[in-house]
Amino acid sequence: MSTKGQIKIFFIFCLLLSYPFKLWSQCDSTNMELPKDSILLKKYFRVECSRRCNISSIDWNNWFDCYDMTLESDSLPLNTHIDFIIRRFLSPGVKSLIGDIHKIKSILIQSYPYKFSQTHKGVNIEISYVNQNAISHQAKRSLKSERRKIKAEYKIPNLKNAILITVFYQNTWQRWIVFENGKSLLWHFNGTSVLDLNPELLEIEELYGLRECYKVIDPDGKIETPFK
């Protein structure tokens, strides 16, 4: 492989891993940076941490300056928080999030990852929200690009009203896309297991320790054909 190809793979690997690590390594509630127009935000949400930064992740294309916030809401389950990324103007994104919060909850609580979290201790769920979208344009592009490279015959699911979540459990994380019908697409994860699913049935693709999987899981934990 050429040096250029190696650099490209390394960049993609860092991009995929950066998102889950933000929660642990870079969030500091003692030194928060909030936008000036944060009155509406603080009225509806508890801001656990907020920082102005340059990040590149599965949700955010390139190293653009943004605010990255961890929010909690009484409208969501106790083990759930929101990772809210906003580019510049806070109010439109906050208003959109306020309008979407109950829809997001109704989609989440139908899903297998959430149901698992209700019967097992130590499961935390992070809901992604970027600008005014429950699943960002960058995440949609990334999913479609990866899917075409692996098995082009698989259909891309309808991502309208879908949400992107990251589940943290027993020193592992999994990235899921949850659809409006309650079914969930397991996308990326680390570790050797995914909640209580049988790893032998997941058809896992590996890239430098990061695992990819495109299986759809129904609300009861049944593994379906990808994008059925």
N, C-alpha and C positions, 0 to 999 in steps of 0.2 A: 504494500500500500504506500502511496506517495505521502510525503510530509504534509502536503495540503489536505489530503484526505484524512490523515490522522488528526490534524488540527480541527477539521470540521466535526469529526466524531467526538472529540473531546469537548468541543463547545456544546454540541447537542446533549451530551451526557450531563454537563454542568447545568444546562438549562433545565433539564428534567428534574434534577435533584434539588435545585435551589429552592423551589417552592415549599416543600414540606419543612425544610430546615429553618425557614424564616420564623416559624412559630417559637422555636426553642432558642435559637442563637442570637436573634437580633431584636427581639421585642422587649422593651424596657419600660415598665409602667411608671418608673420614678423620674423619667426624663422625657416627657411626651412633647411632641411638636404637633400642634393642631393648626389647621387653617384658620384665618380670621373669622370666616363666616361659619362657625361651628355651633351656633346657638341651637339651631334646629336639630342637628346631630345629637347634641347632649340632652335634648328634651326627650328624644325617643329611644336613645341607646345609652348603655354604659360603655364608655371608652376605656378599655383595659390597657391599651397602649397605642401610640400613634407616633410615626416617625416620617420625616421627609427624607427620601432616599432615591438612589438610582438602582433599579433591580431589573433583571431579565429572568423571566420564569415562563412556565407553561401558559400563564395568564397574561403576560405582559411582554410585548415585543420590543426588543432592544433595551438599551440602558437609559430609558427616559426618566426624567425627574418626576416623582409622584409622591403622594402620601399613601402610606401603607398602615392600616389600622386594624386592631382586633376589637370587635364590638360584641357585646352581649345584649340580649333583649328578653324581656318577660314574655314575649310572644313565642319564644323558642324553648325547646327542652333544656334542662339544666346542663346537660353534657355537650351542648352545642354552642358554637360561637361563629361569628362571621369574620372572614378576612376581606376587608373592604379596601380596594385599591382605586384611587381617584387621581386623575391627571392634574387638573387645575381647578375647575369650578366645582365646589363642593355641593351647593344647594340642589342642582338638578339630579345628581346621583343619590343624595339623601332622600329626596322626594320620591324618586323611583324605587329605592329600597323600602321605604315606608309603605308604598303601594303594593310591593311584591311580597312583603314578609309573610303574610298569611298563606299566600299561594305556595311559597317556598316550603313552609312548614307542612302543608297538606301533601306536597309531593314527597318530602323527606320521610314522614312518618309511615308511609306505605312501604318503604323500601326494606330490603333485606339487611343492609348494614345498620339501619336504625333499629330494626326489630332485634337484631343480635345485641345491640348496645343496651337494650332494656332487660336482657337476661344475663348479662355478663358485666362484671365490675371493671372499671378502668378503661372504658372505651370513650374516647373524645372525638367529636366530629366537627370539622371546620368547613363552613360553607363559603364558597368563593362568590364574590360580587365585585365586578370591575366596571367602573364608571356607572352605566345604567343597565348592566347585563348580568344575569345570574350565571350565564356561561359566556365567557368573553369571545370576541372574534378570533383572537389568537389561539385560544384553546380549540375552537372549531376547526381552524386551519390546520393545527397540529394533528388533530385526530384524523382528518380526512387525508392528510399527507401520509401519515404512518400507515393507515389502512390500505391505501393504494399500493404502497411499497411491499406489503407483506402478502396479501391475498386480494388481488384486484376484483375477484368475482364477488366478494362480500359487499353487500349493500351498506351504504352509510345510513344510519338511522335518522329519523326526523328529530332534530335537536331543538325544535320550537318548544318552549316552556321547560326544557331540561335544566337541571342544576348540576354544578360540579362540586363535589365534596372530597375531602381528604379525611380518612379515618385513621386515628392513632390508637394502637393497641399492643401492649406487651413489647415495647421497643421496636415496633414495626409501623409502617404506614402503607395505606392503599389509597389510590386515587380512583374515584368512581364518578360516572355520569349517571344520574338518576332521571328517568323519564317520567312523564306525566302519568303514565299508567302504573307506576310503582315498580317497574322493572329497572334493573341497574346494570350498567356496563362496567365490568372491572377493567381498568385501563392500565395503570402502572402500579407496581408495589415493590417492596423490598422484603427480605427475609425468606423463610422457607415455607411459610403457611399464610393463608388468608382466612382469618376468622375461623369458622369450622368447616370450610369447604375442602373437598378432597383435591389436593394439588395434582394428582395423577390425571384428573379430568379437565384441567384448565388449559392444556396446550400452551405452555409458557414459552415465550421468546425471551432470550437473555442478551443483555448488552452491558458489559463491564459491571456486573453486579446488580444492575437495575433490571427488573423483570416486567415484561409487557404481556398483557393478556386481553383478549377481546371477546370474552365470554359474557353473555347476558344471563343474569341471575334473576329469577322471579322473586316476588316478595316472600315466599316461603323457603328460599334458599335452593331451589331447583336450578341446575345449570342447563341452559338452553343452547341451541345452535346460535352462533354469532349473528346478531342483527336479524333474528327471526321475526 
